[in-house]
Amino acid sequence: MYTSTKPTIYLIDGLNLVRSFLYEFARSEEEVTADFLDFLEEVSVSERYAMNTYEVIFDGSYRPVGPTYRGGVHISFTEEDTADQIICERADYLAQTGQRVIAVTDDRQLQETLKELGVKSLFCRKFYTSLHLPGK
């Protein structure tokens, strides 16, 4: 699977994705988070991906990550729930309302649950590497 060029809502497990890159870049979680969110904002306003919406869901309470709305990116925090719970509930609702939704997570149990709901998922690295900006 690749990043869709059809209008799609991507539900992204924020910490899951960021932590999948921490060792590769040998930087702090905050730095990798900031870089990823900046990159995703750039992707969301590019002609190729502008029809998509990217919902990045972080576990826990609010912490400074910059603007929570950036182009086609919406950033939220789960407070008492987990990102997995929010992603599962949101994906189920979106799928039932006929919207194209793909979850981005490395959590295999969540992927199995989503599959039972008829929702596709992508591993974090596969999602990230599937994004291509012209000239980059």
C-alpha positions as CSV (number, residue, x, y, z in Angstrom):
1,M,0.0,0.0,0.0
2,Y,1.1,3.6,-0.6
3,T,0.0,7.0,0.4
4,S,-3.3,7.5,-1.4
5,T,-3.9,10.2,-4.0
6,K,-7.7,9.8,-3.4
7,P,-9.2,11.9,-0.6
8,T,-8.3,10.1,2.6
9,I,-8.3,10.7,6.3
10,Y,-5.1,9.4,7.9
11,L,-5.3,8.7,11.6
12,I,-1.7,8.7,12.8
13,D,-0.5,7.4,16.2
14,G,1.8,10.3,16.9
15,L,4.1,8.8,19.6
16,N,4.2,5.5,17.8
17,L,5.5,7.2,14.6
18,V,7.9,9.5,16.3
19,R,9.4,6.8,18.5
20,S,9.9,4.6,15.4
21,F,12.4,7.1,14.2
22,L,14.2,8.2,17.5
23,Y,17.1,5.8,17.2
24,E,17.7,6.5,13.5
25,F,18.1,10.2,14.1
26,A,19.7,10.1,17.5
27,R,17.7,13.2,18.6
28,S,15.2,14.0,21.3
29,E,11.6,13.0,21.0
30,E,10.7,16.7,20.9
31,E,13.0,17.4,18.0
32,V,11.8,14.4,16.0
33,T,8.2,15.4,16.7
34,A,8.7,19.0,15.6
35,D,10.5,17.8,12.4
36,F,7.8,15.3,11.6
37,L,4.9,17.7,12.1
38,D,6.7,20.4,10.0
39,F,7.2,17.8,7.2
40,L,3.6,16.6,7.4
41,E,2.3,20.2,7.2
42,E,4.4,20.7,4.1
43,V,3.0,17.4,2.6
44,S,-0.6,18.4,3.5
45,V,-0.4,21.6,1.4
46,S,1.4,20.1,-1.5
47,E,-0.6,19.7,-4.7
48,R,-0.2,15.9,-4.7
49,Y,-1.6,15.4,-1.1
50,A,-3.7,18.4,-0.4
51,M,-7.0,16.4,-0.7
52,N,-6.0,14.4,2.3
53,T,-6.5,15.1,6.0
54,Y,-3.9,14.0,8.6
55,E,-5.0,13.6,12.2
56,V,-2.1,13.1,14.5
57,I,-3.1,11.7,17.8
58,F,-0.7,11.8,20.7
59,D,-1.1,9.8,23.9
60,G,-1.4,11.9,27.1
61,S,-2.1,15.5,28.0
62,Y,-1.4,18.5,25.9
63,R,2.2,19.6,25.5
64,P,3.7,22.3,23.2
65,V,4.1,21.1,19.7
66,G,3.3,24.3,17.9
67,P,0.0,25.0,16.2
68,T,-2.5,22.2,16.5
69,Y,-3.9,23.0,13.0
70,R,-1.4,23.3,10.2
71,G,-2.6,23.1,6.6
72,G,-4.4,19.7,6.4
73,V,-2.9,18.5,9.7
74,H,-4.8,18.4,13.0
75,I,-3.0,17.5,16.2
76,S,-4.7,16.3,19.3
77,F,-3.9,14.7,22.7
78,T,-5.9,11.9,24.2
79,E,-5.9,13.0,27.9
80,E,-7.3,10.0,29.7
81,D,-7.8,7.7,26.8
82,T,-5.1,6.1,24.6
83,A,-4.3,7.0,21.0
84,D,-5.2,3.4,20.1
85,Q,-8.7,3.9,21.6
86,I,-9.2,7.2,19.9
87,I,-7.9,5.9,16.5
88,C,-10.2,2.8,16.7
89,E,-13.3,4.8,17.6
90,R,-12.7,7.5,15.0
91,A,-11.8,5.0,12.3
92,D,-14.9,3.0,13.0
93,Y,-17.1,6.1,12.8
94,L,-15.5,7.4,9.6
95,A,-15.7,4.0,7.9
96,Q,-19.4,3.7,8.9
97,T,-20.1,7.1,7.4
98,G,-18.5,6.1,4.1
99,Q,-15.3,8.1,4.4
100,R,-12.0,6.7,3.2
101,V,-9.8,6.2,6.3
102,I,-6.4,4.7,6.9
103,A,-4.7,4.3,10.3
104,V,-1.0,4.7,10.7
105,T,0.4,2.6,13.5
106,D,2.9,-0.1,14.3
107,D,0.6,-1.6,16.9
108,R,-0.3,-5.0,15.4
109,Q,-3.2,-5.6,17.8
110,L,-4.7,-2.3,16.8
111,Q,-4.2,-3.2,13.1
112,E,-6.0,-6.5,13.6
113,T,-9.0,-4.7,15.3
114,L,-9.1,-2.2,12.5
115,K,-9.0,-4.9,9.9
116,E,-12.1,-6.5,11.6
117,L,-13.8,-3.1,11.2
118,G,-12.8,-3.0,7.5
119,V,-10.3,-0.2,8.0
120,K,-6.9,-0.3,6.3
121,S,-3.7,0.5,8.2
122,L,-0.1,1.3,7.4
123,F,3.0,0.8,9.4
124,C,4.6,4.1,10.4
125,R,7.8,3.8,8.4
126,K,5.9,2.6,5.3
127,F,3.6,5.7,5.6
128,Y,6.5,8.1,6.0
129,T,8.6,6.7,3.2
130,S,5.6,6.7,0.9
131,L,5.3,10.5,1.1
132,H,7.2,12.2,-1.8
133,L,7.4,15.9,-2.3
134,P,8.4,17.2,-5.8
135,G,12.0,18.3,-5.8
136,K,12.9,16.5,-2.6
